């Protein structure tokens, strides 16, 4: 259960937060503020994805069975970055 929370539930907060900000009406936050918040979320998520890639590769080199969880976390954290590229 702890692995599911650490590698799925916590990373999935970034794509959910990104989608909430992206779907917020312009009248609520304004266009520029919405864009800046979305870019900030995508940047933080991308940096976290880089960290999880490094940790996952180190675990893979050590032939750790838990490296698959790190890859799953990376795939979840990359969603806002891809969405930002598609939306831009």
C-alpha positions, 0 to 999 in steps of 0.5 A, spaced: 500 500 500 505 504 501 508 503 494 501 505 491 501 511 495 508 513 494 509 512 486 502 513 484 497 517 488 502 522 490 505 523 483 498 523 480 496 530 483 501 533 478 497 532 472 490 533 476 492 539 478 495 541 471 488 539 468 484 543 474 488 549 472 488 548 464 480 547 465 479 553 469 475 559 466 479 565 464 475 570 468 477 566 474 484 567 474 486 571 468 489 568 462 496 570 464 496 567 471 493 561 468 498 560 463 504 561 468 501 557 474 500 551 468 508 552 466 510 552 473 506 546 474 509 543 468 516 545 470 516 542 477 513 535 474 518 535 469 524 536 474 520 531 479 520 526 472 528 527 471 529 525 479 525 519 478 528 517 472 535 517 475 533 513 481 529 508 477 535 507 472 540 506 479 535 501 481 535 498 474 543 497 474 542 494 481 537 490 479 532 492 484 525 489 483 522 496 485 525 500 479 518 498 475 515 503 480 519 508 479 518 508 471 511 508 473 512 514 477 516 517 471 510 516 466 505 519 471 509 525 472 511 526 464 503 527 463 503 535 464 509 536 460 506 533 454 500 536 455 503 543 455 507 541 449 500 539 446 497 545 448 502 550 446 
